[in-house]
Amino acid sequence: MKKSILMSILVGGTLMCLSFTPDSKKPWNAPAAAASKANPQKGAESIATGKVLFAKHCQSCHGKKGMGDGTKASELKTEPGDFSKAVFQSQSDGAIFYKISEGRDDMPSFKKKMADANDIWDLVNYIRTLKK
C-alpha cells in the first residue's frame, strides 16, 4: 500500500514537472492561409536588403550563416534552428514569413519591429540563400 502511494506521488510529481518544461521540439506550423501567401519581393536588391536586416535582427541568435549558433543562442530556452537544413528550406515562403511576423517562445514577433511587410519578405529571400 505504501509503495503504491509513494509511486503515485513520484509519477504525479514527474508529470507535473514535465508539463511546465518548455517543449522546443513541438511542431510550429503556419496556418494554411499564411503558408500559401506568395512572396511579392524578388531579385538581388531584396536579398541584399534581407541580408542587412538579418545581421541587425536575427544573427545574434541564428548565427551568421543561419545555423542556430549565434552569440545569444546558448541563452535561449528553445533551439533557434538551422535555416540551412532541407527541412527548414522545404517550408513555403509564406510559412517563413508567418513565423518571423508572429514569433513563438524565444522567437520574438517582428510585425511591429518591421512594420513594412516587404522587409520581412526581404528577410525570407535572404534566408533562402542560407541553404547548404
N, C-alpha and C positions, 0 to 999 in steps of 0.2 A: 504494500500500500504506500509506504513512504517513498519507495523507489519510483513508483508511477507518478506521485505528486511532484517529486523533485524533477523527474524527466519532463513533465508538463511545464513546469516553471522554466526550465532550461530552453526547451523548444520554443515556448511563447516569447521569452526574452530575446532569443536569437532572431525570431521572425520580426519582432518589433524593431530591433536594431536595423535589420535589413531593409525594412520599409522606409527608414529615414536616410538610408545611404543613397547618394546621388548615383543614378544609373547612366554612365556615359555611353553605354552601348545600346541604349534604346533607339529605335529607328526614328529618323527625322525625315518624314515625307511631306513634301509640299502638297497642298490641296490641288486637285486636278485642274481647276480653273487657273491657278497661279502657274503650275508646271507647264501649261500649254501656251502661255504668253510668248509671243515672238519677240526676239531681240531687235529693236529698231536701229541700234547703233552698229556700224560696220567700219572696217578699214583700219589702217595703221595709226591714224590720229586717235581713234578711240582706244586702241591698245596702249598707245603712249600715255594718254590721259589716265587710263586704268592703272598703269604702272606707277605713276606718281601718287595716285590715291592709295594704292596698295602699300607703298612704302610709308605713307603717312598714317594710315588707319589699321592696317592688317599685319604688317611684317613683324611687329613686336610679339605677336602670339603665333602666327602661322609660319614665320621664318622667311628669309629672303627668296627661297625657291618654293615656298608654299608647302613644305614638308611637315609642318606642325612642330618645328624646332626653334621657334623664336625665343628671344631672351626672356619673355614672360610666360612661356608655355608651362614651365615647371610649377608656376604659382597657381595654375588653373585646376579646378576640381574635375573638369571634363577635358578629354583629349581634343586638341584643336583639329585633328585630322590631317590627312596628306592629300593635297589637291592634285598631286602628280599621279596618283593611282587611278587605274582604269575605272574602278568602282565609283570614284568621285566624278571623273570626267564623263561617265556614261549618263549623268543626270542632264536634264534639259536646261537650257539657259534660263527658262522661266523658274525652274526649281531653285537654281542657284541664286537668282535674283530675289526670290521669296525669302530664302534663308538669310541673305545679307540684310534685307529690309526688315524682317521681323525679329531675327535673333532668337536665341534659346539658351537657357542656363548661363554659362560664362560668355557666350557669344552675344554681344550687345546688338540691339536694333540700330540700324543705320538710316532708317527712313527720315529721322529728324536731322541727323548729322549731315546727311546728303539729301537735302530736300529736292534737288533736281534728279529725277529718276534716271536721266541719261548718265549721270555719274556712276550710279550703281550698275547700269548696263555696261559702261566702260570697264568697270571692275570685273564683271563677268567675262568680258572679252580678253582682258589681261590674264585672268585666272586660267582661261583656256590654253594659254601659251605655256603653262607650267607642267605639261604632261611629260612623262619620261620618254 
